[in-house]
Amino acid sequence: MATVAVGQRVKRQDAPSKLTGIERYAGDLRVPGMLFARPVMSPHAHARICSVSKSAALAIPGVVAVLTAEDMPIQRDKQGNPVKTPIATGEALYAGHIVALVLAETDAAAQDGANAVEVEYEPLPAVTTIDQALDPNAPPARLTATGGTDEAGMHNADAAAADGGASEQLPPNVNKAIHFTRGDVDAGFAEADEIVDLTFTSLSVHQGYIEPQACLVDISPLGDLTVYSSTQAAFYCRTRVSETVGLPVHRVNVVPMPVGGGFGGKFVLIEPLVAAAAVTVRRPVLLQYTRMEDLLAGNPAVECRIQLKVGAKKDGSLTALQSYLVYDAGAGGMAPMEISAILMGGYYRVPNLDIRGHEVITNRVGGGAYRAPGAQQGTFAIESVMDELARRLGLDPLEFRIQNCVVEGDPRPNGAPWPRIGLKQTLEALREHPLWRDRAASKAAGRGIGIACGGWPGGIEPATAVCRLDQDGTFTLVLGSVDLTGTNTVFAQIAAEVLGMPVEKIRVTTGDTNAAPFAGGTGGSKITYTVGPAVKKAVEDARQQILAIASQHLEAAVEDLELVDGHVRVKGVPTSSVSLQQIAQMSMSFAGKYPPVYGRGETAITESSPGFAAHLAEVEVDKLTGETRVTRYVAAQDVGFAINPAFVEGQIHGGVAQGIGWALYEGITVNEDGQPLTATLMDYALPRAGMVPPIETILVEVPSEHGAYGSKGVGEPPAIPGPAAVANAIADATGVRVTSIPIKPEKVVRALGNGAVAGS
């Protein structure tokens, strides 16, 4: 289609401020009377808090208060449990759990005060592993209940429920159960010619954002709160703060600040705690985690174990799939096992399946969302098994996937049919790529080629957008969504396309919750998909208002008018025209005869638009040391329609880098007592630039039915196939399979020594 702005490689509107370093983040803010907050963290994985001695800290000059949960107005739910905040309420549930908050006039004084607080603990038995949590005789990981969150649901509403599990008698530390069934798995395995049965593990992984958690809460003389936060979800943040401190939502205003990286880790974490502190002392409070505090008390992706058994006939048709998932939610966070189960059992047509899952509670930091929560782990399992099945059956692993992959109308494990999807098209896009076509040459050179696909169900959430025509003839869009990845520039492109004017004439701003129209949290690959149509409707509404004013001014019928390059003119009579600037001035001036142009658009899309990707990874493996290096990478992704191809490619590049991190380097570990072993970036290994190979992208466009111009969300899919693609490449290079990520060199050496399969 011929376009003016969409489909073009437009530069990001926020690039100048970020590239020049003048952007202000939440931690940069200062307001009169502000206090700095520093946390006092538990050194124990599990302990009863017997007493907190504040006197030494309060004696330090500049220290104003030492607050525990009992000192703050933290509300309780209907069951009498405290609303979820990252502060302990009588019991420390993990090493790094905040026990007290020290407030002071300077950050240095606050830190000195935190060091001076004396806490008496009664150590309790700690549950630190999945096996311990599953043991019905294990000690309880927590003595008191904590409130939960629904961040998995915010990411993807379609995958938030599962059948079964309600009547199951669960061990004390098992928090939740799921069960999906279809057909007869025993009969399915009986007719299989080949069965692969493996167990996969994945460590907890930090989101790896640059800016630590940060929040400033200001309080008015009347007690109203203004929350300046590095949050991905302003309206959700407002709700959580309101619930915590017991204020009506209209008395809480959230100002979303620029986010220095989120990847699902910055929906809401410290904001309710900072708000409670500000209400207690009636002064503004700023808390910004240090890097160590962020690694200790953030909300990372959680650890999991997946047992997966899949059967197939000699002709490559799948017969049965059986799986048991266990996700470690830590001390009470998000463990997205439903999403994992639905994806793992939903990529391929399997007539018989049985998927069970348990979410367990341990004395580890609570989990949160990570770009595509639950998808990496489940995909690592199913794509490794599919690769192993193809190898044992002597089938081409790409053609094997194409033969079995789902298409529109095929059922997911929960029975819901897949809508229009591009999984098959992404696999076909790799079929003739030189890296795959000439993989024998890579093999001869001692390298291995791995293929994997992965997808994301897609999120949905209502959204509204408003826009106005300004006196200089430009447009201002006001949105409630947080711009993490350049979406405001994408929305400017949509507006420019509707109006037929340069993108530079469109200004997009993210408003606070007092003034902005509603939008959901930025996550789950849903912002462009849900807010984009609202933007398009709002600008179309404004366009009709402009044409109506021009019709009166030019004395011409609306259908005889066209909007071209900032002017409304009579078709075929270019001299008969009026500029947008003139229209704005006539509608926004004293004694103006026309109403101001103010467009409004809203959406409530009820059908998600899943996104899929297929990746090729080439690796070199030193068989002596086990060191693995990714040398080439190709990523094909169905993007619906690329409104800004450069942004889409950037999303893919970032997702691939994160996938390589999952595959080879990253993992949060604790010892048997629950003490963290990866609390600094000296110990937690993030991939460096030199560890990421050149990445080739292939944009596949299978337009969605509801996204603006056919667009889909693109953020989640590129982060999903990476661990499996790298693992499959290692298997291709070495002949052995590692079933535990990250695939550290010692695991490769162990697998080579065993000659077959190696786990953790």
N, C-alpha and C positions, 0 to 999 in steps of 0.2 A: 504494500500500500504506500502511496505517496504521503509523506509526513513532513511537517514543519520542524517539530522539536523532538517527538518521541522516536526512539531508535537511533538517536544521535549521541556521540561521545562528548557530552557537555561537562565542563569542569565543575567540581563541587563548590557550592556557594560558601561553605565553611572553611575551605582550604586556606585562604590568606591568613585568617586569625590563628589557625592551628600551626601553620608552617612558620609563621613569624614569632610564635611563642607568646602572643599577647592575649590568647584565650584565658579566661578566668574560670577555674574549676571550684568545686565546693570548698576544698581545703584552702583555697586562696582568700576566701572571704573574711572580712573583719567588720564587726558592727559594734557600736558603743556599748560598754558594759559586758562584753562577751567574756565568758569563761572557757578555758581549755579543759578538756576531759581526757583522762588517761585511765585505762582499765587495770584492775588488779585481777590476775588470772590464776586459776587453780593449777598447782603443780601435779595434782592427782587426777587419774582417769576417773575415779569414782570415790567420793568422800562425802560424809555428812559435815556440814559447816556448823561447828559448835559455837564459835564466837568470832567477831571481827573487832579488833581493837583499833580505834581511830585516833587516839590521843596524840601519838607521836607524829602522825601525818598532819593533824590539825595544828600542831605547834610550828610547822614549817611556814615561814613567811610567804604569803601569797595564796596559800591553800584556803579555800572557802568552805568546802564541804567534802565529806566522804559519804557516799550514798550506797546503800544496799537495796535489794529489791523491797525489803520491808519499809524503807524510808520513802519510797516513791509511789505515786498513785496508779499502780499497775492494776488494771481491772481483772476480774475473774470471769470465766465463762459460766454457763448454766450448771456445769458439773463442779464448780468451785475451783477449777484449775486456773492458774494465772495465764492470761493471754500471752501468746508466744513472744518473748523478747530474748535477746542473747545474754541475759543475766540470770545467775543461779538463784533459786528460791529455796534456800535451806539445804540444797544438795548439789554438789558439783558433779556433772555428768560426763565430763571429758577433760583431759589436760588442755588448758587454754580457755576453759569456761570462765566467763567474767563473774567474779564474786562481788566486786565493788567498783565504784566509779569515783575517781578523785577529780574534783573541780578546783581550778586555780586560776589566778590572774594571768599566769604565763604557762606555756607548755612545759618549760623546764621545772617550774614549781610543781605542776601536776605530776610529772614523772617522779620527782623526788618524793612527793606525797605517796604515790602508788608504791614506791619501794619501801616506804616506812610503815605501811599498813600491816598489821600483824593479824594473821588469820589462824585460828586453831581448827584443825581438821580431825575427823575420825575416819581414817581410811576404810573403805568398803571393798569387797571383792569386785573386780572389774571383769566385764565381758568384752573381749577385744577381737574375737574372731567369729566368723559365720558359724563354724561348727559349735562353738560354745553357746551361741545364741539359740541354736536349734535343739540343744540338749534340754529336755524337760526338767532335769535336775539342776540346771545351772542357776546361780544366784540371779536375782533380778538386776537388770542393767540400770533401772531407776526405781526409786521407791515412790515417787510421785509422778503423776501424769503431766505432760506438757501439751500445749496447743499445737496443732499441726498447720500446714499450709497446703494450698492447692495450686502450686506453681506448675505441676504437670498438666493440670486442667487448663491453666492459662496458656500454656504452650500449645496444647492440642486437645480441644474438647471432645473430639471423636474417640479418643483412646483413654478416656478417663474412667471407664467402667468395665467391669468384667463379671461374668456369671460365676456362680458358685463360691465356695469358700465360707459362706455365712454360717453354715451349720458345723463346720469343722472344728474339732477341739484343738486349740492351738497351744503350744508351749508358752510359758510366761513371757519370753522375750520375742515372740513372733507377733507382729503388730497387725498383719494383714495377709489374706490369702486370695489367690485368683485361680480360676480354672476355666479353660476353653476346651471344648470337645467338638469333634465332627467325625462321623463314620465309626469304623471299627479298626483301631490301630493294630490289634493282634492279627486280624485277618490281613491287614495291609502288609505287615512285616512278613507274614507267612508266604505271600506271593512275591516277595522281593528276591532278586538274584544277588543283590549286594546291599549290605547294611554298614553304615558308618556310625559308630557310637563313641563320642568323645566328650570330655569335660573341659570347659573353657573358664578362665578366670581373668578378671580385670581389676587393677588397683583403682583406688580413689584418685581423681585427677583434679587439680586446681585449674580454674579458668584462665589463669595466666595474664590477666589484664595489667596494664601499666599503672593506672591510678588506683591506689588502695581505696577501700570503703571510706566514704567521707560524708558527713552531714552536719549542717548548722541549723539549729532551731532557734528562732527569735520569738519572743513572747511580748504581746502588747500589754498596756496597763490594764486592759479588761480581761486578759488571760487568753486571747486568741493567739494561735500559733501560725508562724510562717516557717515552713520547712524547706531549706535549700539543700537539695540532695542530688547525689550522683546515682539517680535511679532510672531504671528502664521503664517504669510504670507509675506515672505521677498519680493517677486516680486510685490505683490499688494502694499506693503508699499512703495517700490521704485516708483511705478506709482503715488500714492497719493502725496508723497513728491514732485515729479517732477511737477505735476499739480499745486501744491500750490505755489511753489517759481518760477515757470517758467523756470526751467532748463531742458534740454533734459535728458532722462532717463539714457543715458550713462555717464552723469556727476554726477549721484547719485548712490552710492554703499551702499547697506544695508547689514550689518553684523548681522545675527540673533543670539542673545545671548540665553543661556539657559533660559527657561521660567519657572518661579516658579508658575505654574498653570495658565491656560487660560480659558478653558471651553467656548470658543467663544468670550470672552471679550477682547482679545488682537490681533485682526486683525490689525487695525490701529485706534489710537485715538489721542495721543498727538504728534506723530512724525512730522506731517506737521507743527505744531506750533513751536516746538523746532527748526526745520530746518529753518523756517522763521526768528526766533530770531537769529540763528547763522549767517545767511546771512546778517542780519541787522548790527550786531556789528562786523562781520568778526572775531569772536572768537568761540572756542568750547563752547557748552552749554549743561548742564545736567539738566533734570527735572525728579524728582521722586516724585510721589504723596505721601502724608501721607495717613494713613488709612482713616481719615475723608475726605480728598479731593477725595479719590477713591470712597467712598460711596456717596459723593455729586455729583461728576462730572464724574463718570464712564459711562458705557453704558450697563445698566442691561437689563434683560428680562422685557418685558413691561406688564402693567396691561391690563386686558381684561374682557369682559363680553360676554357670549355665551348663547343665548336662543336656546334650542334644543327640538324638538318635534319628537317622533318616534312612529310609529304604528306597531302592529303585530297581527297575527291571533292566534287562540287558539292552532294551531299545531306548533307554534313557528316561522313561516315564517314571515319575515318583509315585510311590505307593503309600507311604506312611511317614509321619513325623511325630515324635514324642520328645517332650522336653520338661525339665524341672529347673526353674530359675530361683535363685535366692539373692535378694538385694539387701545390702546392709544400709539402713537408713541412718546409722549413727544414733545419736542421742535423741533423735526426733526431728527428722527433716523430710526431704522428698526423696523417694526411691521409685523411679519411674518404670517399674517392672511391667505395668500394663502396656505401655508404649513398646517396650522391648519385645514382649510376647506377641503383640499384634503385628509388628513388623517382621519378626523372625518367622512367624508362621504365615505371613501374608505376601511375601515376595513371589512365591511359586505356587502353582496349582498342585495341591496335595489332597487327595480324596479323604484321607483318614488322618486325623491329628488329635493329640491330647497334650495340652500345655498346662502345667501347674506352676504356681509361683508362691513364694513366701517373702514377705518383707520383715526383716528382723531389726531389733533394737540392740545397739551395742554402746559401749562407752568410748565412742569415737565422735568427732565433731559431726553435727548434723549435715546432711546432704542438701544440695540445692540443684537448680537447673544448670546444665552445661549445654551449650549449643547442640541441639538435637538430643535432649535428655533421654537416655535409655537406648537410643538408636545405635550408637557405636558398639555397645556390648553385644546386643542381639545380632547385629549384622556381622560382627567378627565371628560369632559362632556359626550362623547359617552359611555364610559365604566360605568359611574354611571347610565346612562339611561338604558343601556342593563341589568345591574344588577337589576334595579327597575322593568323593564319589566318582567324579568324572575321570580322575586318574585311574581308579581301580577298574572302572568299566571300559577304559581305553577310549574315552570320548573327548572331543574337543571341549574344553571347559567353557568357552564362549558360546558355542552352538548348544551345548547342554543347557546353559542358562536361558538362551533364547527359546529353546524347545519348551521349557517349563514355566517361563515367567508369566505373571498375571497380566491381564489386559482389562479394559473397561468391562465391568459387569461381574468379574470374578469375585467370589466372597473372601472377606478377611476372616480371621479366626473368630471374631465376635459376630459374624454373620452379615455385617454390613458390606454391600458391594463396593468395589472400587469404582470411583467416577472416571472421567477421562484422564488417563495417565500416559506418560511417555517412557516407561521403563524399557520396553522392547526397543524403542527408537534409540535410546542412549546406547544400548548394547550393540545395535546394528551400526551405530556411528563409529564404533571401535573396530568393526570387522575388517575394514580395509586400511586401517591405519598402519603405516610402515612398522611401528614398534611391535604390533601384534603380527602382522603378516610376515615379518622377517625375524620372528622370535628365535628361530633356529640359529641365526647368526649370533644373537646374544648368548644363547646357550653354549655355542662353540667358544665364545670368548670368556666363558666362566661366569656369566651373569645369569640371573633368573628373571622371568617375567611373570607378574601376578596380575590377575584380573579380579575385580569385585564390583558389585553394584550395591546400591543402598537407596533408601527413600525416606521421606518424611510425610506423615499423613496430612499435614497442613493445619494451621490454626484458623479459627474464626472468632470474631468479636464485633459487636456493633460499633459504628464510628460515625462521627459528624465532622464536617468541615465548613468553614465560612470564609468568604473573601469579600473584598471591597475594592472599588475603583477609587484611586487617590487623585488629588488635584493636579498632579503632574502627568496624569495619563498612565501611570503604572498601577499594578495590582498588588495587594497584600493578601496573602493567605494566612489565616490563623488556625493552628492545629493544636490538638492535645496530645499528639504522639511525640515520643522522644526520638530525635534523629541520632542513630548510632552509626549508620553506614552510608550516609549520603541520601537518605530517603527524601529529605526536604528538597534537594535538587531534582530528584525524580518527580516530585509533586509539582515543582515549578515547570518541568517539561510537559507534564500533562496539561497544566493550565495554559501554557504557551501554545500547545497544540490546538486546544479548543478555541483560543482567542486569535490564533493566526498571527502571533506577535513574537518578538525575540524573547528568549528565556531571561535575558538580563532585565527585562521589564517586569519580572515577577519576583516579589520578595516573599519569602516563606518564614514564618516565625512560630516557634513553639511557645504557647502561652502557659501561664500558671493555672491551677485548678479553679481559681476564682473567676477567670475570664475565658479560658479556652473551652472550645466544644469538646465533648467527651471523645476519647479514643482509648483503646486498650493498651496493655503493655507491649513494648517493642520486644518481641520474641516470638518463637514458634513460626517464623517465616510468614507472618500474617499482616504486617503493617502496609506494605505496598498493595497487597491483595485486598485488604479491607478498607484502609483509609483512601487508597487511590481512587476507587469508584465514588467515594463521598466527595473527594476533591473535584473530580470530573463533573459530578452533578452540581456542585456549588458554582463552578465556573460557568457551566451551561446555563444555570439560573441567572447569573450575572450577565451573561451574553444576551439572554432574552430581554432583560431589563434595558440594556444598552440599545438594542435594536428598537425597542418600544419608544425610548426617548428620541432616538434618531429619526424614527418614523414621523413623530410629531414635528420635530424641528425641520426636517427636509420635506415634509408634506409628501411622503411616499409610503407605499404599503411595505410592511415588514418583509414580505416575501420578495420584494424587489431590491432589498438591501444586501450588502455583503460587508464583512469585516476584514479589512486587509491592512496589515502593517500599521496598526494603531489608528486607523481611520474607518469610519462607516461611510460607505459611498453607495450611490444608486448604480445598480448594475448597468454597464454600458455608458454611463455618464460620469466619468471619473472627476469632472469638475464640480459635480454636486456631491459634496461630502462634508463631514464634520469629524473632527479629531476626538479621540477619547479624552484628551486633556480638556477640550472645550465642553464635552458632556459632563465631566467631573466638576468643572467650575460652575456650570449651570445648575448642578444638583447639590453643590456643597458651598453655597455662598448666601449672603444675606439677600432675602427676597427671591431666592431661587424658585423657578417654576416647576422643577422636576424633583422627584424624590431621589435620595442618594442610592447609588448602585451598591447593593449588599446581597451577595449570593449565599445560599445555604444548601447544603447537600448532606444526606444521611443514608446509611446503609445498614442492613442487618442480614448479611449473607449467611445462609444456613447450610450451605454445602461447601466443604473444604475443597481445596485444589492441591492434591498431593504433588510433590516434586521428587524426581528421581535422578540419580547420577550413576555413571559407570566409569570406573577408573582402571588405568593400567599403570603399574609400577615396575620399574627395572631396578634391580639391586645387585651389588657386588658383596659377596660374603667371604671374609677371610676365614677359611675353615680351621686354621690353627688357633686364632684368637677368638673367633665368633663375632668379630666386629662387622657390622652391616652398614653399608652406605647406599642410599638411594641415589641413583645416577640419572634417571629420566622419569618423567611423570606426565601422563595424559589424562585429562578429566573431561568427559562428556556429560552434559547436564541438560535436562529439559527445563527451560526457563519460561515456558509459555510464550512470552514475547519480551525481548530485552529492551526495555524503555531506554536504558543507558547501558550499552554493551560494556563500556569501560568499568562501570560499577559492578556489573555482574561478574566480569572476569576477576576483578579485585576480590569479590566475595569468594570465588572459587579458589584463588591463590591462597587466601587466608585459611579457608577450610582445609585445603590440602596440607598446609603447614601444621595445622593443629592435629590432623589425622596422623601425620608422621610422628608428631610428639607422643600421641597415644601409643603408636605402634612400637617405638624404639626407646623412648627416653623417660617419660613422665610417670610418676606414681607416688602417692603419699603413703608412707609406711609408719607403723608404730611398733614398739617392742612388745613383749608378752604382758607387760604391766600397763600398756596403753600410752607409754611415753613417746611423743613424736620424734621421728628420726629425720624428718625432712622439713624443718621449720625455717630454713633459710634457702636462698637461691644458690648457695654453695652445695646444698644437699639435694634440693629439688631441681631436677635437670630439665630445663626448657630447651627446645631446639634452637640453635643459633642460625643466623642467616646462611652460613656456609654449609649447614646440614640439610638445607632445603634445595633440591635440584631445580633446573629449569622446568617450568610447568607449562604445558600446552593445553589450551582450553578449546573445546568444541561446543558451541551453543546450539542446542537442539530446541526447536520451537514447536511445541504442541499447544496451541492456544487454550487457555482456560475459558470457561463459559461466563465467568463472573468478574474476573479481574479486568482492570482498565486496559483496553487495547489487547486483551488476551494474556496479560501478565500473570505470573505466579510468584509466590515467595521463593527466594533463592538462597537464603542465609543458611538453613540447616543442611540440605543435601550434600554440599561439598565436604563437610566434616565427617561424613558417615562411613564411606567405603574404605578410607585410608588404612586403618589397622588391618583389615582383612586383605586388602590388595598387597600390602607390604609382607604380611605373613605368608600369603600364597606365593609371592615372588621368592621369599626365602626357601620355601619348600621346593620350588622349581629349581633353584640354584643348588640346593644341598641334598635333596631327596629325603629330608626329614621335616617333620612338622612340629612347630612350637605352638602350644595351645594356651599360653599365658602371656598377656601383655602388661607392661612393656616387654619386648623381646630383647632383653639384655644379652650381651655377648656370652655370659656364662650359661644362659639357657640354650643358646645355639650349640655351644661346646658339649653340654650335657646331652642334647638331642643327638648330636653326631656320635657321641659315645654309646648311646643306647641303640642307635641305628634305626629309630622309628619315630616315636612321638615323645615329646617332653612337655610337661606342664610347668608348674611354678618351681 
